[in-house]
């Protein structure tokens, strides 16, 4: 995986960076938003891409 394709996903509740994923930055211009499980909150919360 290339470094420029990596995206960090941060929990919107506790602001903990829990996940790293890859994405095609040329095809997808807006930031990723996914519902993922947060280990700190112990629930499924919305995770948004950070810089």
C-alpha positions as a LaTeX table, in Angstrom:
\begin{tabular}{lrrr}
\hline
Residue & $x$ (\AA) & $y$ (\AA) & $z$ (\AA) \\
\hline
Unk1 & 0.00 & 0.00 & 0.00 \\
Unk2 & 1.24 & 3.41 & $-0.93$ \\
Unk3 & 1.48 & 6.13 & 1.73 \\
Unk4 & $-0.45$ & 8.67 & $-0.35$ \\
Unk5 & $-3.46$ & 6.30 & $-0.60$ \\
Unk6 & $-3.78$ & 5.76 & 3.18 \\
Unk7 & $-6.58$ & 7.45 & 5.10 \\
Unk8 & $-6.92$ & 7.63 & 8.90 \\
Unk9 & $-10.43$ & 7.20 & 10.33 \\
Unk10 & $-11.21$ & 9.04 & 13.56 \\
Unk11 & $-14.16$ & 8.44 & 15.89 \\
Unk12 & $-16.54$ & 11.42 & 16.03 \\
Unk13 & $-17.39$ & 10.72 & 19.69 \\
Unk14 & $-14.01$ & 10.29 & 21.42 \\
Unk15 & $-11.68$ & 11.51 & 18.59 \\
Unk16 & $-9.58$ & 8.35 & 18.77 \\
Unk17 & $-7.91$ & 7.21 & 15.51 \\
Unk18 & $-8.95$ & 3.57 & 15.25 \\
Unk19 & $-8.69$ & 2.55 & 11.61 \\
Unk20 & $-6.46$ & 3.02 & 8.56 \\
Unk21 & $-7.79$ & 2.31 & 5.09 \\
Unk22 & $-6.87$ & 2.99 & 1.48 \\
Unk23 & $-8.82$ & 5.00 & $-1.04$ \\
Unk24 & $-8.50$ & 6.30 & $-4.59$ \\
Unk25 & $-8.06$ & 10.06 & $-4.11$ \\
Unk26 & $-8.54$ & 10.79 & $-7.82$ \\
Unk27 & $-11.94$ & 9.07 & $-8.04$ \\
Unk28 & $-13.31$ & 10.02 & $-4.59$ \\
Unk29 & $-12.87$ & 13.75 & $-3.84$ \\
Unk30 & $-14.82$ & 14.02 & $-0.57$ \\
Unk31 & $-13.64$ & 12.58 & 2.75 \\
Unk32 & $-14.66$ & 9.08 & 3.82 \\
Unk33 & $-17.34$ & 8.50 & 6.46 \\
Unk34 & $-18.05$ & 5.02 & 7.79 \\
Unk35 & $-19.85$ & 3.49 & 10.73 \\
Unk36 & $-17.24$ & 1.41 & 12.55 \\
Unk37 & $-16.80$ & $-0.11$ & 16.00 \\
Unk38 & $-14.84$ & 2.05 & 18.44 \\
Unk39 & $-12.93$ & 0.10 & 21.09 \\
Unk40 & $-12.89$ & 3.06 & 23.49 \\
Unk41 & $-16.64$ & 3.90 & 23.20 \\
Unk42 & $-17.57$ & 0.18 & 22.87 \\
Unk43 & $-20.27$ & 1.02 & 20.30 \\
Unk44 & $-20.63$ & 1.53 & 16.57 \\
Unk45 & $-20.03$ & 5.22 & 15.84 \\
Unk46 & $-19.44$ & 7.36 & 12.80 \\
Unk47 & $-15.76$ & 7.54 & 11.81 \\
Unk48 & $-14.53$ & 10.36 & 9.55 \\
Unk49 & $-11.32$ & 10.67 & 7.58 \\
Unk50 & $-8.64$ & 12.96 & 9.01 \\
Unk51 & $-5.50$ & 14.44 & 7.47 \\
\hline
\end{tabular}
